[in-house]
Each structure stands twice: as structure tokens, then as C-alpha cells.
Amino acid sequence: MTRNALATAAIVALGLAMPQIGHAQSSGQPGITIPMPNLGFGNNNREQQAQASDHARYCDDLRRRADDLRYRADNADYRDEARRAEDRLRDVNDQIRRDCNRY
């Protein structure tokens, strides 16, 4: 609650100061310059593409892991080995559903 009150007070103070800043600059008097951050839309787009590429690679790895576990479960020499592979396969499939089928 206190954080919201402080943020609101800061916004109101900045809003009240803005007309004074504009007036000071237009009249030739020294004014306050508020630095604007570099938005860098190009960099942001590259970061999003890199994240999408990493996510796709991650999902491909999970699917390959699921295929490998499915093969191990189907071709296991021992029943315990097949159950362990099936348990891990179930976990990997849950992970795929949770992380990869959203997109």
C-alpha cells in the first residue's frame, strides 16, 4: 500500500513539474532534462528471436529424449528397466505438455 502511495505521489509531482520544465526551456531559462532510456527495438527483437530459438531447441531436445525413452521402454531386456524408462518417459511427456505445447 505504501509503495503504491509513493508511486502515485511521484507521478503527480512529475506531472506538476512538466509544465514548468516546458516553460523554462521555451523562455531560454535553464531547465531540467529528463533522460529517456534507449528503447532499442531492434535489440529487443533479436533477443525475442534468440529466446524463441532457444525454446524451440529445448523442445526438440525433450522430444528426442521422449523418443529415446520410448525406444528403451519398448526394447528393454528386463521389466524393471522398462518401468524406469516408462516413468521417465511420463515425466518428459509432462514437461513437453507443460513447456512446449503452449506455442
N, C-alpha and C positions, 0 to 999 in steps of 0.2 A: 504494500500500500504506500509506504513512504517513497519507494523508488518511483512509482507512478506519479506521485505528487511532485517529486523533484524534476522528473522529466517534463511534466506539464509546465512547471514554473520556468524551466529553461526554454521551452518552446515559446511561451508567452513573452519572456524577456527578449528573446531573439527577434520575435515578431515586432515588438515595440521598438527595437533598436534599428530595424531595417529602414524605415522611412528616414531616420536621422542620418544613417550612413549614406543613403542616396542623396540627400540634401547636401551633406558636407562635400561629397565628391563633385556634385554639379556646380557648387559655388566656388570651387577652387580651394577650399579649405582641406586640411589633411583629414583623411577618413580612415576607416578600418577596412582592411582587405580580408575577406574570408577565403582561405584556400579551399579549392574544390579538389576532391580526390580524382586521380586519373582513373576513369571508368574502364578503359581498356577492353572494349567489347571484343576486339579480335583475340586477345589473350584468353578471355573467358570462353569464347567459342572453341579455341584449341584445347582448353582444359576439359570442357564437356566432351569433346570428341575423344580425348585420351581416356577419360573415365569410362565412356561408353565402350571403347575398345578393350580396356582392362576388364570390364564387366563381361563382355562377350567372351573373352579368353577364359575367364574364370568359369563361366557356364559351360563352355566347351570342355574344359578340364573335368568338371563334375560329370558331364555326360559320358566322357571317355572312361572315367572311374566307374560309373554305373555299368557300362558295357563290360568292363573287365571283371567286376564283381559278379555280374550275371553269368558270365562265362565260367568263372570259378565255381559258382554255386551249381551250375549245370554239370560240370565235369569233375567235381570233387571225388576223390577216392574214398573219403570217409564221411559219414553222416555228420559228425561234429564240425568238420571243416566246411561242409555245405551250409550248415546252420549259421556258422560265424559269417560266412560270405553273404548269406541272405539277410542277416541282421545289419551288417554294414551297408548292404545294398538298400535296405529300407531307410537307413539314416541318410544316405546320399540322395535317395529319391525325395525324401522330405526336404532336404536342403535345396534341391533343384526346384521343387514346387514353391518353396518359400522365397528363394533368391532370384530365380531365373524366369519364371513364368509370368512375372509382372509386366514385362515389356512386350 
